Amino acid sequence: MTSAKNKLQEYYQSRGLKLPTYTTIYAEGPAHDLIWICALTTDDNIETGGRGSSKKEAEKNAAEIALQRLILEGRIPLQKHSEERLSSYYEKKPKKLIELTSDIYIFVDVENMHHFVTRLLNEVDFYADNYQQSSYYQAHIYIFGATHHPTFKKLKKDESDCEGVFENRDKFIKIHFEGVESMHRDAADVMMCVTAGRVLNDREARYAYFVSSDRFIASLDDIFDGSHVCPDYESFIGYL
């Protein structure tokens, strides 16, 4: 059976394109049980990440996800790969790989953006080249909501128990929960503004993203000059 790496190589060679590049980004975990992270990039803007217990396995997983994307986009006919375990490919949704060149700050109102955090952690991998330093770049996700709100409660419980989307969270993501006890409808929005003012006090606002469909935050990019207001998941991804 032809491997995903070989199929990718055949695909790009047959079109006279540069072969995919595999870059080992970092390894994490104890010395006896390392998890390797590999980035795959191509000249036609395919970017995926793979994890594995060895460099070879990480590259293999990255190649499988890249191959899946080519199939999903219709660039490789599905019938030519019926012998492959395509069902497992479809279970591995291609992730967007984002290189951090600075800390970034994502402020999310989960009272109206119920699935944002779940989608972000499922669909995006972050990494930073300075991971070997004691203080490396991270994506800071601030989660706002009333403490009794079901989405806020579930996310906080899952994070505490390392379950759901938090089970395999990588080290480049830092979660902050900012719950409010008030029953006032704008309480979470007010808390977001106050927290952003504190967090961004001595930082560049261009690395800040406010995610909410509430009109309350529409002017925050004026208050925090250079920041980004994102009314939905797609607009947030568009800024990255």
SERO-4910 file (N, C-alpha, C, O; in steps of 0.05 Angstrom, whole numbers):
BEGIN
 pado doro    nc1    nc2    nc3   cac1   cac2   cac3    cc1    cc2    cc3    oc1    oc2    oc3
  Met    A     17    -24      0      0      0      0     18     25      0     36     27     16
  Thr    A     12     43    -18     28     68    -20     22     86      3     -1     91     10
  Ser    A     43     97     15     40    115     38     30    142     30     32    150      6
  Ala    A     19    157     49      9    184     43     32    202     34     29    219     16
  Lys    A     56    198     46     79    215     38     86    209      8     92    228     -7
  Asn    A     86    184      1     92    177    -27     71    188    -47     77    197    -68
  Lys    A     45    187    -38     24    197    -55     27    227    -59     22    237    -81
  Leu    A     34    241    -38     38    270    -40     61    276    -60     60    293    -77
  Gln    A     83    260    -56    106    264    -73     99    260   -103    107    275   -120
  Glu    A     84    238   -108     75    233   -135     57    255   -146     60    263   -169
  Tyr    A     40    265   -129     21    287   -138     37    311   -147     32    322   -168
  Tyr    A     56    320   -130     71    345   -136     91    341   -159     95    358   -175
  Gln    A    104    317   -160    123    311   -181    109    311   -209    119    321   -228
  Ser    A     85    299   -210     70    297   -235     62    324   -246     56    326   -269
  Arg    A     61    344   -229     53    371   -237     77    390   -239     73    414   -243
  Gly    A    100    380   -235    124    396   -237    127    416   -215    140    437   -218
  Leu    A    115    410   -191    115    428   -168    137    419   -148    145    396   -148
  Lys    A    145    438   -132    164    432   -111    152    412    -91    128    414    -85
  Leu    A    168    393    -81    158    373    -63    151    386    -36    162    406    -29
  Pro    A    132    374    -21    125    384      6    150    385     24    168    369     22
  Thr    A    150    405     41    172    409     60    162    400     88    141    409     97
  Tyr    A    177    383    101    171    374    128    191    386    148    215    383    144
  Thr    A    181    400    168    198    413    187    190    404    215    168    408    224
  Thr    A    209    393    230    204    385    258    205    411    274    226    423    276
  Ile    A    183    417    286    181    443    301    192    440    330    209    455    338
  Tyr    A    182    420    344    192    415    371    182    388    381    165    376    368
  Ala    A    193    380    403    184    355    417    177    363    445    192    379    458
  Glu    A    156    351    456    149    358    484    143    332    499    138    311    487
  Gly    A    144    334    525    139    311    543    165    301    555    187    311    548
  Pro    A    163    281    572    187    269    585    205    256    564    195    247    543
  Ala    A    230    253    570    250    242    551    243    214    541    248    207    518
  His    A    230    199    558    223    171    551    197    169    535    189    148    526
  Asp    A    183    191    533    156    191    520    151    217    505    131    230    510
  Leu    A    170    224    487    168    249    473    145    248    452    140    228    439
  Ile    A    132    271    448    113    275    426    125    295    407    131    318    415
  Trp    A    129    287    382    141    304    362    120    319    346     98    308    340
  Ile    A    126    343    339    107    360    324    121    367    297    143    378    297
  Cys    A    107    362    275    118    367    249    100    386    233     76    383    234
  Ala    A    112    405    219     97    423    201    102    415    172    125    410    165
  Leu    A     81    413    156     83    408    128     74    432    112     52    442    118
  Thr    A     89    441     93     81    464     76     87    457     47    105    441     41
  Thr    A     71    469     30     75    465      1     73    492    -13     64    512     -2
  Asp    A     82    493    -38     82    518    -54     53    526    -61     49    550    -68
  Asp    A     34    508    -60      6    516    -66    -11    519    -41    -35    515    -41
  Asn    A      3    529    -20    -10    538      5    -24    517     21    -44    523     34
  Ile    A    -14    492     20    -24    472     39     -6    474     64     18    473     62
  Glu    A    -19    477     87     -5    479    112    -18    460    132    -42    464    138
  Thr    A     -4    440    142    -16    422    161      5    417    183     28    422    180
  Gly    A     -5    405    205     12    397    227      7    369    234    -16    359    233
  Gly    A     28    354    242     24    327    251     38    321    277     59    333    283
  Arg    A     27    303    293     39    296    318     45    266    318     30    251    305
  Gly    A     66    257    332     71    229    334     92    223    354    105    241    365
  Ser    A     95    197    360    115    189    380    143    188    369    163    183    383
  Ser    A    146    194    343    172    196    330    170    217    307    148    224    299
  Lys    A    193    226    298    192    245    275    178    233    251    163    246    237
  Lys    A    184    207    246    172    193    223    142    192    225    128    197    206
  Glu    A    132    186    249    103    184    253     90    212    250     68    214    239
  Ala    A    103    233    261     92    260    259     91    269    229     71    281    221
  Glu    A    111    262    214    111    269    185     89    253    171     75    264    153
  Lys    A     86    228    178     65    211    165     37    223    171     21    224    152
  Asn    A     32    231    196      6    242    202      1    269    189    -21    275    180
  Ala    A     22    285    186     19    311    172     13    306    143     -3    320    131
  Ala    A     26    286    131     21    279    103     -7    269     98    -20    275     78
  Glu    A    -17    253    117    -45    242    115    -65    265    114    -84    264     99
  Ile    A    -61    285    132    -80    307    133    -78    324    108    -98    333     97
  Ala    A    -53    328     98    -50    343     73    -63    329     49    -77    341     33
  Leu    A    -60    302     48    -73    287     27   -103    288     29   -117    290      9
  Gln    A   -113    287     53   -142    290     57   -152    316     46   -173    317     33
  Arg    A   -137    338     51   -146    364     41   -147    364     11   -165    376     -1
  Leu    A   -127    352     -2   -127    352    -31   -151    336    -42   -163    343    -62
  Ile    A   -159    315    -27   -182    299    -35   -207    316    -31   -225    316    -48
  Leu    A   -209    329     -7   -233    344     -1   -237    367    -21   -259    374    -27
  Glu    A   -215    378    -30   -216    401    -50   -220    391    -78   -222    407    -97
  Gly    A   -221    365    -82   -226    354   -109   -201    353   -127   -204    349   -151
  Arg    A   -178    358   -115   -154    358   -132   -143    330   -137   -128    326   -156
  Ile    A   -150    311   -120   -144    283   -124   -170    268   -125   -185    269   -105
  Pro    A   -176    254   -147   -201    239   -148   -203    218   -127   -184    203   -122
  Leu    A   -226    217   -113   -229    199    -91   -226    169    -99   -214    154    -84
  Gln    A   -236    162   -123   -236    134   -131   -208    123   -134   -204     98   -132
  Lys    A   -188    140   -138   -160    130   -142   -148    122   -115   -126    110   -115
  His    A   -161    128    -93   -149    122    -67   -168    105    -50   -167    107    -25
  Ser    A   -185     89    -63   -203     73    -48   -189     52    -30   -201     43    -11
  Glu    A   -164     45    -38   -150     25    -22   -139     38      4   -131     23     22
  Glu    A   -139     64      5   -129     77     30   -150     78     51   -174     75     45
  Arg    A   -142     83     75   -161     85     97   -173    113     98   -167    129    116
  Leu    A   -190    119     78   -200    146     75   -218    154     98   -221    177    104
  Ser    A   -231    134    110   -248    141    132   -232    154    155   -242    172    168
  Ser    A   -208    144    159   -191    156    180   -182    184    172   -178    201    189
  Tyr    A   -178    189    145   -171    215    136   -193    235    143   -188    257    152
  Tyr    A   -217    227    138   -240    245    142   -244    252    171   -255    272    178
  Glu    A   -235    234    189   -237    239    217   -216    260    226   -219    273    247
  Lys    A   -195    263    210   -174    282    216   -178    308    201   -167    311    179
  Lys    A   -194    326    211   -199    351    197   -173    367    195   -159    370    215
  Pro    A   -166    376    171   -141    391    168   -140    415    187   -160    431    189
  Lys    A   -118    418    200   -115    441    219    -99    463    205    -81    459    189
  Lys    A   -107    488    212    -92    511    203    -68    515    222    -72    515    247
  Leu    A    -45    517    211    -21    520    228    -12    549    229     -6    561    208
  Ile    A    -12    560    253     -7    589    257     19    592    272     22    582    295
  Glu    A     39    606    260     64    612    274     61    637    290     52    658    279
  Leu    A     67    636    315     65    659    333     92    674    332    113    663    337
  Thr    A     90    700    325    114    717    326    113    736    349    131    753    353
  Ser    A     92    733    365     88    749    390     65    735    405     51    718    394
  Asp    A     62    742    430     38    733    445     14    746    431     15    769    422
  Ile    A     -8    731    429    -33    742    419    -54    738    441    -52    720    457
  Tyr    A    -75    755    440    -95    756    461   -123    755    448   -131    772    433
  Ile    A   -137    734    455   -164    729    443   -185    730    465   -184    714    483
  Phe    A   -202    750    463   -223    754    483   -250    744    472   -259    755    452
  Val    A   -262    724    484   -285    711    473   -309    712    492   -307    704    515
  Asp    A   -331    722    482   -357    721    497   -371    696    489   -384    695    468
  Val    A   -370    675    506   -381    649    499   -411    649    503   -424    629    497
  Glu    A   -423    670    514   -452    671    516   -465    673    489   -488    664    485
  Asn    A   -451    685    470   -462    687    442   -445    674    422   -452    672    398
  Met    A   -421    665    430   -403    651    412   -399    623    423   -377    616    432
  His    A   -420    607    423   -421    582    438   -400    562    429   -389    547    445
  His    A   -394    561    403   -376    540    392   -348    550    385   -332    535    374
  Phe    A   -343    575    390   -318    587    381   -293    572    392   -275    565    377
  Val    A   -292    569    418   -269    557    431   -265    528    421   -243    520    416
  Thr    A   -287    513    419   -286    486    410   -275    484    382   -257    468    376
  Arg    A   -285    502    364   -275    502    336   -246    510    335   -230    498    320
  Leu    A   -238    530    350   -211    540    349   -191    518    358   -171    513    344
  Leu    A   -197    504    380   -179    484    390   -179    459    372   -159    444    371
  Asn    A   -201    454    358   -202    431    340   -190    437    312   -181    418    299
  Glu    A   -190    462    304   -183    469    276   -156    484    273   -147    487    250
  Val    A   -144    493    295   -120    509    293    -98    498    311   -104    492    334
  Asp    A    -74    496    301    -50    490    317    -33    515    317    -27    527    296
  Phe    A    -23    523    340     -4    545    343     23    534    349     26    513    362
  Tyr    A     44    548    340     71    541    348     88    566    347     81    586    334
  Ala    A    111    565    361    129    588    361    158    578    360    165    558    372
  Asp    A    174    592    344    202    583    341    218    586    366    239    574    369
  Asn    A    209    603    385    224    608    409    216    589    432    219    596    455
  Tyr    A    205    565    425    194    547    445    215    537    465    208    528    486
  Gln    A    241    538    457    261    528    475    269    548    497    283    541    516
  Gln    A    259    573    494    265    593    515    246    589    538    225    576    536
  Ser    A    254    599    561    237    596    585    211    610    583    191    602    595
  Ser    A    210    631    567    185    646    562    180    647    532    193    663    518
  Tyr    A    162    631    522    157    629    493    130    642    487    113    645    505
  Tyr    A    126    648    461    101    660    453     77    641    457     80    617    453
  Gln    A     54    653    464     30    637    468      6    652    457      6    676    454
  Ala    A    -15    636    451    -41    647    445    -57    646    471    -64    625    481
  His    A    -63    670    482    -78    672    507   -108    675    500   -116    694    487
  Ile    A   -124    656    509   -153    656    503   -167    663    529   -167    647    548
  Tyr    A   -180    686    530   -196    695    553   -225    689    547   -237    698    528
  Ile    A   -237    672    565   -264    663    561   -283    677    581   -279    675    605
  Phe    A   -302    692    570   -320    708    586   -349    696    585   -358    686    565
  Gly    A   -362    699    608   -390    690    609   -400    690    638   -384    690    657
  Ala    A   -426    690    641   -437    687    668   -430    659    678   -430    640    663
  Thr    A   -424    658    704   -415    632    715   -437    611    713   -431    587    714
  His    A   -462    619    711   -484    600    709   -490    592    680   -506    574    675
  His    A   -478    606    660   -484    601    632   -474    573    625   -452    566    631
  Pro    A   -491    557    611   -483    529    605   -458    526    589   -442    507    594
  Thr    A   -453    543    569   -428    541    553   -404    546    570   -384    532    569
  Phe    A   -405    567    586   -383    575    604   -377    552    624   -354    544    628
  Lys    A   -398    542    636   -396    520    656   -383    495    644   -365    483    656
  Lys    A   -392    488    620   -381    463    608   -352    467    600   -336    449    605
  Leu    A   -345    489    588   -317    494    581   -299    494    605   -277    482    605
  Lys    A   -308    507    626   -291    508    650   -288    480    663   -266    473    672
  Lys    A   -309    464    663   -307    437    674   -289    420    657   -272    405    667
  Asp    A   -292    421    630   -275    405    612   -246    413    615   -229    396    615
  Glu    A   -240    439    618   -213    448    622   -201    438    648   -178    429    649
  Ser    A   -217    439    669   -208    430    695   -203    400    695   -184    390    708
  Asp    A   -219    385    680   -217    356    679   -199    346    656   -195    322    653
  Cys    A   -189    365    640   -173    358    617   -188    339    598   -178    319    589
  Glu    A   -213    346    593   -230    330    576   -238    346    551   -232    370    549
  Gly    A   -252    332    533   -262    346    509   -240    358    493   -219    346    489
  Val    A   -244    383    484   -224    397    467   -199    404    483   -178    411    471
  Phe    A   -200    402    509   -177    409    526   -159    385    531   -138    388    544
  Glu    A   -167    362    522   -152    337    529   -124    337    519   -105    329    533
  Asn    A   -120    346    494    -93    346    482    -84    375    475    -70    378    455
  Arg    A    -91    394    491    -84    422    485    -54    425    485    -40    415    504
  Asp    A    -43    439    465    -14    441    464     -5    465    482    -21    480    491
  Lys    A     21    466    485     32    485    505     32    513    495     38    532    511
  Phe    A     26    518    470     25    545    460     -2    559    465     -6    582    456
  Ile    A    -20    546    478    -46    557    484    -50    560    514    -46    541    529
  Lys    A    -57    584    523    -61    589    551    -90    598    555    -99    618    543
  Ile    A   -105    584    572   -134    590    576   -137    606    601   -126    599    622
  His    A   -154    627    600   -161    643    623   -192    645    625   -204    653    605
  Phe    A   -203    637    647   -232    639    650   -238    664    666   -227    669    688
  Glu    A   -257    680    656   -265    705    669   -295    705    672   -310    717    657
  Gly    A   -304    691    693   -333    688    698   -344    711    714   -329    723    730
  Val    A   -369    718    709   -382    740    724   -407    728    738   -421    712    727
  Glu    A   -411    737    763   -434    728    778   -460    743    772   -482    733    777
  Ser    A   -457    767    761   -480    784    756   -499    772    735   -491    757    717
  Met    A   -525    778    739   -546    769    720   -551    789    698   -567    785    680
  His    A   -538    813    700   -542    834    680   -533    824    653   -513    811    650
  Arg    A   -549    831    632   -544    820    605   -517    829    593   -506    815    576
  Asp    A   -507    852    602   -481    862    591   -458    858    610   -436    868    605
  Ala    A   -462    842    631   -440    838    650   -415    826    638   -393    835    644
  Ala    A   -418    806    621   -395    793    608   -380    813    590   -356    812    588
  Asp    A   -396    830    576   -383    849    558   -367    870    574   -345    878    566
  Val    A   -378    879    596   -364    898    613   -338    885    624   -317    898    624
  Met    A   -341    860    633   -317    846    643   -296    843    621   -272    845    627
  Met    A   -304    839    597   -286    837    574   -270    863    571   -246    862    567
  Cys    A   -284    885    572   -271    911    568   -251    917    591   -229    926    586
  Val    A   -260    911    615   -242    916    638   -218    898    637   -195    907    641
  Thr    A   -222    873    631   -199    854    629   -180    862    606   -156    861    610
  Ala    A   -191    869    583   -174    877    561   -158    902    568   -134    903    561
  Gly    A   -170    920    582   -155    944    591   -131    937    608   -109    948    606
  Arg    A   -136    917    626   -114    908    644    -93    893    629    -69    898    632
  Val    A   -101    874    612    -82    857    598    -66    873    577    -42    868    574
  Leu    A    -79    891    563    -66    905    541    -54    932    550    -45    947    533
  Asn    A    -53    936    575    -43    962    586    -15    969    575    -10    992    568
  Asp    A      3    949    574     30    955    564     37    937    540     60    931    536
  Arg    A     17    928    525     21    911    502      9    923    477     -8    940    479
  Glu    A     18    913    454      8    924    429    -19    912    423    -23    888    423
  Ala    A    -39    930    418    -67    921    414    -70    907    387    -90    893    383
  Arg    A    -50    909    369    -54    896    343    -53    866    346    -59    851    327
  Tyr    A    -45    856    369    -45    827    374    -70    818    390    -71    796    401
  Ala    A    -90    836    391   -114    830    407   -138    826    388   -141    839    368
  Tyr    A   -155    806    395   -179    799    379   -203    797    398   -202    783    418
  Phe    A   -224    812    392   -248    811    408   -269    796    392   -277    804    370
  Val    A   -278    774    403   -296    756    389   -323    756    403   -326    745    425
  Ser    A   -343    767    389   -370    769    400   -388    779    378   -380    795    361
  Ser    A   -413    770    379   -433    780    360   -449    803    372   -468    813    360
  Asp    A   -443    811    397   -457    832    411   -448    859    401   -424    864    398
  Arg    A   -466    877    396   -460    904    386   -444    920    406   -432    940    400
  Phe    A   -445    911    431   -431    925    453   -401    928    447   -389    948    455
  Ile    A   -389    909    433   -360    910    429   -352    921    402   -329    922    395
  Ala    A   -372    931    387   -366    940    360   -346    962    358   -331    965    338
  Ser    A   -344    978    379   -325   1001    379   -299    996    393   -283   1014    397
  Leu    A   -294    971    402   -270    965    417   -245    969    401   -224    974    412
  Asp    A   -247    965    374   -223    969    358   -215    998    356   -192   1005    349
  Asp    A   -234   1016    363   -227   1045    365   -215   1051    393   -196   1066    395
  Ile    A   -225   1038    413   -215   1042    440   -187   1030    442   -168   1042    453
  Phe    A   -183   1005    432   -157    992    432   -147    994    403   -151    975    387
  Asp    A   -134   1015    397   -126   1021    369   -109    999    357    -89    991    368
  Gly    A   -118    989    334   -104    968    320   -114    940    326   -106    921    313
  Ser    A   -132    937    346   -143    911    352   -164    903    331   -170    919    313
  His    A   -174    879    334   -193    868    314   -219    859    328   -218    844    347
  Val    A   -241    868    318   -267    859    327   -278    838    308   -279    843    284
  Cys    A   -284    815    318   -292    792    302   -320    783    309   -323    771    331
  Pro    A   -340    787    292   -367    779    299   -373    749    295   -394    739    303
  Asp    A   -353    734    284   -357    706    280   -330    692    277   -309    705    275
  Tyr    A   -330    666    277   -306    650    275   -291    656    250   -266    659    250
  Glu    A   -305    657    227   -292    660    201   -277    687    200   -255    688    189
  Ser    A   -288    708    210   -274    734    209   -249    733    226   -229    746    219
  Phe    A   -250    719    249   -226    716    266   -204    702    250   -181    711    250
  Ile    A   -211    679    238   -191    663    223   -180    680    200   -156    678    194
  Gly    A   -196    697    189   -187    714    167   -165    733    175   -148    741    158
  Tyr    A   -164    741    200   -144    760    210   -117    746    215    -96    759    215
  Leu    A   -117    720    220    -93    706    227    -74    702    203    -53    690    206
***
